[in-house]
Structure formats: structure tokens, C-alpha cells
Amino acid sequence: MYVTGQTQGKIFTSLAPMRGLTTRHFMDILYDCGEPDEYISEFLRVHPTATIPTDIIDLIENRKSVADLSIQLLGKEPEHFSRIAKMLQNYKIKSINLNCGCPMPKIGRKGVGGTLLTELNTIDNIISIISNNTNIPISVKTRIGYKSPQEFAIILNHLARHKLSAVYVHARTVKGMYDEPVDFECINVAKATLDCPVIANGDIRTAQEAINIIEKTNADGIMIGRAAISNPWIFRQIGELANKAKIFVPTGEDYFNLIEKLQSFTSELVLTDFQKTSSVKKYVIPIADFVDPLGAFPYCIRRATTPQELMNICKNFFVKK
Ligand SMILES: Cc1cc2nc3c(=O)[nH]c(=O)nc-3n(C[C@H](O)[C@H](O)[C@H](O)COP(=O)(O)O)c2cc1C
């Protein structure tokens, strides 16, 4: 098993794939802040004419990171999964990760992502065809049911038929979107049913919560998404807390430098000022909500219309304060 889980103060950590956010640039930021043990790419759509996009190749080949990378696939046609998987054999990746969790209605209507949980035979067929045609390990990212957590036992029985390198469980149903409470009891059930590593995901916001969830669920590791955007030092902090070391607390200057780096990524893009501002805001709004939940900073960030205005607001908050 390649996942170590909680052994000798080590907690296995994974960055949750987040479309539009977990780019190579963001992974390079995590490289500086303290990396997770692995990354999973945002989803690559599998369809009859799909190939491997250049941004995925760039991620595989040019990221600064030393951590493993899995490539996530989203689709429903086994033969096209097989075709893309064969193409991925040319690259160094840890696993192909099958998306069985995306709850967005426009994705679900196409019968892919979370909707696959209503078509478990399709999941079987996809996993089988990839493993019969390539030697790339396969992992699955799933929710705990489509409509109800009661479906989870059946889902796990299907997954248990296959040799998987890991199962990542976002402990909500597909219909529960992001609103229903996470049900980490399900991680214990997954641990009891599967013989591969089980990684817990959903609403883990601090290093302490990560450690509590490992202790409560016996998970082999934790996966963090949104909290890594608002606090990219979280993986470092988890390592420090697990080792009972002093926990790094970022200063205002650390945050300002981070936002400057995020902003610099947009300067090379051919975009209007407004588009550039929107693309940096995707990161800065979660940061502002995290560092100043009740204050005016998030309000001002939401209203910024140019990169200069956004950077001035950040400077006033983080540096001149
Ligand atoms: C903006 C956004 C984009 C996401 N894109 C993906 C994706 O491409 N593939 C995927 O499996 N999950 C995706 N997710 C779900 C996350 O990977 C994760 O399961 C979810 O956010 C719960 O974890 P968290 O509470 O730590 O954020 C996305 C979530 C967000 C907020």
C-alpha cells in the first residue's frame, strides 16, 4: 500500500481536485507553502473525440512539485476511457482517478460524475476496461450515495470487486451538493469493506480537524479542497500538528505575497482587467472570508473591478494594518 495513514506522526494528505482552482500555478504555490503528499488533477472529460489537453500535460511535466499526481477522468463510455488511459500510459502518473461524485446538474444530466452512482455497472465496466488495457493503477473519488447514504453499502460492494489503489470519499450524497452535513461514519464502513486505502474528504478546515477525522474514522488519509485555497499552509500545519511541532501561522505579509503570486499568474494571460480581477478573486474571496469573516475586507474584495484596486485593498488589509 502506498498510503501510509497515521503512522509515527505522519498523516497522508491529498489536495482535492477543484476545477478552475487546482491549476499547475496553484500547485506551485503549495510547493512553496508546504505540499500535500499527492495531487489529483481537475477532471478531464472523456468523450469520443477527447484527447489529453495541453494544460494537463503541462501539469504532469512542468509542475515544481515532488508529490505524486493522479489524473481524474469524467465520463461514462468505457471504450473512450480505455483510449484515454492508453494515452496516459506515456506519462508518469500515480493513478487514473474516476470521478463518481460531481454533483453539478449540467454534468449530472449527461449521466457522468455523481450520476454514475445510479449506474454501478457502468462504473464496473469503466474500471475493468482500464485495468484490462493498461497497467495504470485506478482510484475512485465518490460520494456516499446519489440520493441517500443507504446506497453506500451497495456502492462499496461494487468497488470491492476491483483492485483499486485508493478510494476518496466525499462524505455527502450527490443530491446533498455541499449543503448536507458530512457523514464521516461512512468512512468506517468503507474501511471495513475495502482493502485499499480510504481517504476522507469533506469540510476539513483546520489541521486539528484533519487529525480528529483520522482518529474518529480510521481513514488512511485526508483530502482537503476549499480550505487549501483559503489557507495554502494547511498541509504543512497538519504535518506540524501531527508531529507535535510548533505550528506555522502566516503573517499578513505572507498572505500579501501569496496574493501577489496569484495575481502574477494572470498578467501573462490575454484578458481584460475585469476578467483578470475575476480570475484572482476566485482565490482571494475565500482567503478574505477566512481571515476576516465578519469584517469589511471580503465585501471590498468582492467589489474590486481592476487588479490594481484588488491589490490595493489587499495591501491595506494585510500590510499597512
Ligand atoms: C470549485 C470546485 C471545483 C471542484 N471540482 C472538482 C473536480 O474537478 N473533480 C472532483 O472530483 N471534485 C471537484 N470538486 C469537489 C472537491 O474535490 C471536494 O470533494 C469538495 O470540495 C469537498 O471537499 P472540501 O470540503 O475540502 O472542499 C470541486 C469543488 C469545488 C468547490
The ligand as an SDF file (V2000), in Angstrom:
LIG
                    3D

 31 33  0  0  0  0  0  0  0  0999 V2000
  -14.8670   24.9620   -7.3480 C   0  0  0  0  0  0  0  0  0  0  0  0
  -14.8410   23.4680   -7.1250 C   0  0  0  0  0  0  0  0  0  0  0  0
  -14.4630   22.6350   -8.1590 C   0  0  0  0  0  0  0  0  0  0  0  0
  -14.4450   21.2470   -7.9740 C   0  0  0  0  0  0  0  0  0  0  0  0
  -14.0160   20.4410   -9.0000 N   0  0  0  0  0  0  0  0  0  0  0  0
  -13.9200   19.0950   -8.7890 C   0  0  0  0  0  0  0  0  0  0  0  0
  -13.3830   18.2340   -9.7950 C   0  0  0  0  0  0  0  0  0  0  0  0
  -12.9520   18.6570  -10.8900 O   0  0  0  0  0  0  0  0  0  0  0  0
  -13.3470   16.8940   -9.5140 N   0  0  0  0  0  0  0  0  0  0  0  0
  -13.7810   16.3870   -8.3000 C   0  0  0  0  0  0  0  0  0  0  0  0
  -13.7170   15.1660   -8.0790 O   0  0  0  0  0  0  0  0  0  0  0  0
  -14.2570   17.1840   -7.3410 N   0  0  0  0  0  0  0  0  0  0  0  0
  -14.3270   18.5070   -7.5420 C   0  0  0  0  0  0  0  0  0  0  0  0
  -14.7580   19.3110   -6.5340 N   0  0  0  0  0  0  0  0  0  0  0  0
  -15.0780   18.7230   -5.2110 C   0  0  0  0  0  0  0  0  0  0  0  0
  -13.8210   18.7220   -4.3090 C   0  0  0  0  0  0  0  0  0  0  0  0
  -12.8080   17.8930   -4.8580 O   0  0  0  0  0  0  0  0  0  0  0  0
  -14.1370   18.2170   -2.8830 C   0  0  0  0  0  0  0  0  0  0  0  0
  -14.5870   16.8900   -2.9550 O   0  0  0  0  0  0  0  0  0  0  0  0
  -15.1970   19.0640   -2.1870 C   0  0  0  0  0  0  0  0  0  0  0  0
  -14.9670   20.4450   -2.3480 O   0  0  0  0  0  0  0  0  0  0  0  0
  -15.2580   18.7430   -0.6810 C   0  0  0  0  0  0  0  0  0  0  0  0
  -14.0080   18.9520   -0.0840 O   0  0  0  0  0  0  0  0  0  0  0  0
  -13.6850   20.3080    0.7550 P   0  0  0  0  0  0  0  0  0  0  0  0
  -14.8000   20.4970    1.7480 O   0  0  0  0  0  0  0  0  0  0  0  0
  -12.3600   20.0290    1.4120 O   0  0  0  0  0  0  0  0  0  0  0  0
  -13.6470   21.4230   -0.2300 O   0  0  0  0  0  0  0  0  0  0  0  0
  -14.8070   20.6900   -6.7100 C   0  0  0  0  0  0  0  0  0  0  0  0
  -15.1800   21.5510   -5.6760 C   0  0  0  0  0  0  0  0  0  0  0  0
  -15.1920   22.9240   -5.8580 C   0  0  0  0  0  0  0  0  0  0  0  0
  -15.5850   23.8140   -4.6950 C   0  0  0  0  0  0  0  0  0  0  0  0
  1  2  1  0
  2  3  1  0
  2 30  2  0
  3  4  2  0
  4  5  1  0
  4 28  1  0
  5  6  2  0
  6  7  1  0
  6 13  1  0
  7  8  2  0
  7  9  1  0
  9 10  1  0
 10 11  2  0
 10 12  1  0
 12 13  2  0
 13 14  1  0
 14 15  1  0
 14 28  1  0
 15 16  1  0
 16 17  1  0
 16 18  1  0
 18 19  1  0
 18 20  1  0
 20 21  1  0
 20 22  1  0
 22 23  1  0
 23 24  1  0
 24 25  2  0
 24 26  1  0
 24 27  1  0
 28 29  2  0
 29 30  1  0
 30 31  1  0
M  END
$$$$
